[in-house]
Amino acid sequence: MTKKSFLFKLIIFMTLLSLSACSGSQVMENSTDTNPSTPQGTRVEGGLVKLDGNQLVIQQEDGRELILKVSSQSVYWDGIDWLTSSEPVVGDRITAFGEMGKDGNSFEVERYYSNLVEVKGVVFYVCGETEAFMVDQPGQEYVILPLPQKTALLTESPEDPTSYKYFDLMPNFGEELMVVGKQIEEPFLIAVTMTRMD
């Protein structure tokens, strides 16, 4: 293990330790499954292995490569300014929505994302000191970082007259949330949108 790797793991450990010192309790039961709030349509995913002009080549889970054809109509990260400023790089995990080409080896991209993560669960840690929280989704122990000027905090039913955007982005212990975010370095996730489900 290199010194850099050791220091990174130590930082992660200390962050998780500080979270445990903040408000926390037993993990609540009955966590719900992920329910993507991203666009409908055919969805493909894979690791980005090559960039070639307007084409992205991804390697899917089964090992096959797929050419993603990006056009001027393709939308990256829903057109959100602070996310579109950083283009995908080799090694990113790409999630794309669109239509499979007739040849089966290419994919016409309508919308695409890099390092997209979707989690849904009950908040069981909130730490104001680090301005982070965690939800109880099994197998996905992300430390979620909401950004005050960038993350959108919504409610499940915006047509409800009691629904509004909250000024305080930190959720409360026990709230059920749907979070769509971008993974930076494990286990950290920058929240793009957070939806209160109750």
C-alpha positions as CSV (number, residue, x, y, z in Angstrom):
1,M,0.0,0.0,0.0
2,T,1.4,3.4,-1.0
3,K,1.7,6.3,1.4
4,K,-0.9,8.2,-0.7
5,S,-3.3,5.3,-0.7
6,F,-2.9,4.9,3.1
7,L,-3.5,8.6,3.7
8,F,-6.7,8.5,1.5
9,K,-8.1,5.5,3.4
10,L,-7.2,7.2,6.7
11,I,-9.1,10.4,5.6
12,I,-12.1,8.2,4.6
13,F,-12.0,6.4,8.0
14,M,-11.8,9.7,9.9
15,T,-14.7,11.2,7.9
16,L,-16.9,8.1,8.7
17,L,-15.8,8.3,12.3
18,S,-16.9,11.9,12.5
19,L,-20.2,11.0,11.0
20,S,-20.8,8.4,13.7
21,A,-20.1,11.1,16.3
22,C,-23.0,13.1,14.9
23,S,-26.7,12.4,15.2
24,G,-27.2,8.7,14.6
25,S,-29.2,5.8,15.8
26,Q,-30.1,2.3,14.8
27,V,-30.5,1.7,11.1
28,M,-34.2,1.8,10.3
29,E,-35.8,-1.2,8.7
30,N,-37.7,-1.5,5.5
31,S,-35.4,0.5,3.2
32,T,-36.8,0.9,-0.3
33,D,-35.2,0.0,-3.6
34,T,-33.7,2.5,-5.9
35,N,-36.2,4.3,-8.1
36,P,-34.5,6.3,-10.8
37,S,-35.9,9.8,-11.5
38,T,-33.9,10.1,-14.7
39,P,-35.5,9.9,-18.2
40,Q,-37.5,7.0,-19.6
41,G,-36.3,5.0,-22.6
42,T,-33.6,2.4,-23.2
43,R,-30.8,2.6,-20.7
44,V,-27.3,1.5,-21.1
45,E,-24.3,1.6,-18.7
46,G,-20.6,0.9,-18.8
47,G,-17.1,2.1,-18.1
48,L,-15.8,4.7,-20.6
49,V,-12.8,3.2,-22.4
50,K,-12.4,5.5,-25.4
51,L,-13.3,9.0,-26.6
52,D,-13.4,9.5,-30.3
53,G,-14.9,12.8,-31.5
54,N,-18.7,12.6,-30.9
55,Q,-18.5,9.0,-29.9
56,L,-18.0,7.4,-26.5
57,V,-17.0,3.8,-26.3
58,I,-18.1,2.0,-23.2
59,Q,-17.5,-1.5,-21.9
60,Q,-20.6,-3.0,-20.5
61,E,-20.9,-5.4,-17.6
62,D,-20.8,-8.4,-19.9
63,G,-17.5,-7.2,-21.4
64,R,-18.9,-6.1,-24.8
65,E,-18.1,-2.7,-26.1
66,L,-20.8,-0.3,-27.3
67,I,-20.4,2.9,-29.3
68,L,-22.5,5.8,-27.9
69,K,-23.2,8.4,-30.6
70,V,-23.5,11.8,-29.1
71,S,-25.1,14.6,-31.3
72,S,-25.9,18.3,-30.8
73,Q,-29.3,17.1,-29.5
74,S,-27.8,14.9,-26.8
75,V,-28.1,16.4,-23.3
76,Y,-25.4,15.9,-20.7
77,W,-26.4,15.9,-17.1
78,D,-29.8,17.5,-17.9
79,G,-28.0,20.6,-19.0
80,I,-27.2,21.6,-15.5
81,D,-24.4,24.2,-15.8
82,W,-22.2,23.2,-12.9
83,L,-22.1,19.6,-14.1
84,T,-21.8,20.1,-17.8
85,S,-18.6,22.1,-17.3
86,S,-16.7,18.9,-16.7
87,E,-16.8,16.5,-19.7
88,P,-16.6,12.7,-19.2
89,V,-13.1,11.2,-19.0
90,V,-11.9,7.7,-19.6
91,G,-12.6,5.6,-16.5
92,D,-15.9,7.3,-15.8
93,R,-19.1,5.1,-15.5
94,I,-21.5,6.3,-18.2
95,T,-25.2,6.0,-18.0
96,A,-27.1,6.8,-21.3
97,F,-30.7,6.9,-22.4
98,G,-31.8,6.7,-26.0
99,E,-32.2,4.2,-28.8
100,M,-30.2,1.2,-29.8
101,G,-28.9,1.3,-33.4
102,K,-30.0,-1.3,-35.9
103,D,-26.6,-2.9,-35.9
104,G,-26.7,-3.6,-32.2
105,N,-23.2,-2.1,-31.7
106,S,-24.1,1.5,-31.5
107,F,-26.5,3.6,-29.4
108,E,-28.1,7.0,-30.3
109,V,-27.8,9.1,-27.1
110,E,-30.6,11.4,-26.0
111,R,-29.4,12.0,-22.4
112,Y,-26.3,10.8,-20.7
113,Y,-24.5,11.1,-17.3
114,S,-21.1,10.3,-15.9
115,N,-20.8,8.6,-12.5
116,L,-24.5,8.8,-11.9
117,V,-25.8,7.4,-8.6
118,E,-29.4,7.0,-7.5
119,V,-30.1,6.2,-3.9
120,K,-33.4,6.0,-1.9
121,G,-33.7,5.4,1.7
122,V,-34.2,6.7,5.2
123,V,-31.7,9.1,6.7
124,F,-29.9,7.5,9.6
125,Y,-26.9,9.9,10.0
126,V,-26.8,13.7,9.8
127,C,-23.7,15.6,10.6
128,G,-23.8,19.4,10.5
129,E,-20.1,19.7,11.2
130,T,-19.2,18.1,7.9
131,E,-22.5,19.0,6.2
132,A,-23.1,15.5,5.1
133,F,-25.6,12.7,5.7
134,M,-26.1,9.0,4.9
135,V,-29.2,6.9,4.0
136,D,-29.8,3.3,4.9
137,Q,-29.8,1.8,1.4
138,P,-28.3,-1.7,1.6
139,G,-24.9,-2.1,-0.1
140,Q,-24.5,1.6,-0.9
141,E,-22.8,3.4,2.0
142,Y,-22.4,6.8,0.4
143,V,-21.5,9.9,2.3
144,I,-23.9,12.5,0.6
145,L,-22.7,16.1,0.2
146,P,-25.5,18.6,-0.6
147,L,-24.2,21.9,-2.1
148,P,-26.0,25.0,-0.8
149,Q,-26.0,26.9,-4.0
150,K,-26.4,23.9,-6.4
151,T,-28.4,21.0,-5.0
152,A,-32.2,21.1,-5.5
153,L,-34.3,20.0,-2.6
154,L,-37.8,19.1,-3.6
155,T,-40.9,17.2,-2.3
156,E,-42.5,14.2,-3.9
157,S,-45.7,16.1,-4.9
158,P,-44.9,19.6,-6.1
159,E,-48.5,20.2,-7.0
160,D,-49.3,20.0,-3.2
161,P,-49.7,23.6,-1.9
162,T,-47.5,22.7,1.1
163,S,-44.6,21.6,-1.3
164,Y,-41.7,24.0,-1.8
165,K,-38.0,24.2,-2.1
166,Y,-36.3,24.1,1.3
167,F,-33.7,26.6,2.3
168,D,-32.0,24.2,4.6
169,L,-30.5,21.4,2.5
170,M,-29.7,19.1,5.4
171,P,-32.4,16.5,5.9
172,N,-33.7,15.4,9.2
173,F,-33.0,12.1,10.9
174,G,-35.7,9.5,9.9
175,E,-36.8,11.3,6.6
176,E,-37.1,9.2,3.5
177,L,-35.2,10.7,0.6
178,M,-34.6,10.0,-3.1
179,V,-31.1,11.3,-4.0
180,V,-29.7,11.6,-7.6
181,G,-26.1,12.5,-7.5
182,K,-22.6,12.3,-9.0
183,Q,-20.0,10.1,-7.3
184,I,-16.7,11.8,-6.9
185,E,-14.3,9.6,-4.9
186,E,-15.7,6.7,-2.9
187,P,-17.7,6.9,-0.8
188,F,-18.5,10.5,-1.5
189,L,-21.6,11.5,-3.6
190,I,-22.4,15.1,-4.6
191,A,-26.2,15.5,-4.5
192,V,-27.7,17.0,-7.6
193,T,-31.4,16.6,-6.5
194,M,-32.9,15.4,-3.3
195,T,-36.6,14.6,-3.0
196,R,-38.3,14.3,0.3
197,M,-40.7,11.3,0.0
198,D,-42.8,12.0,3.1
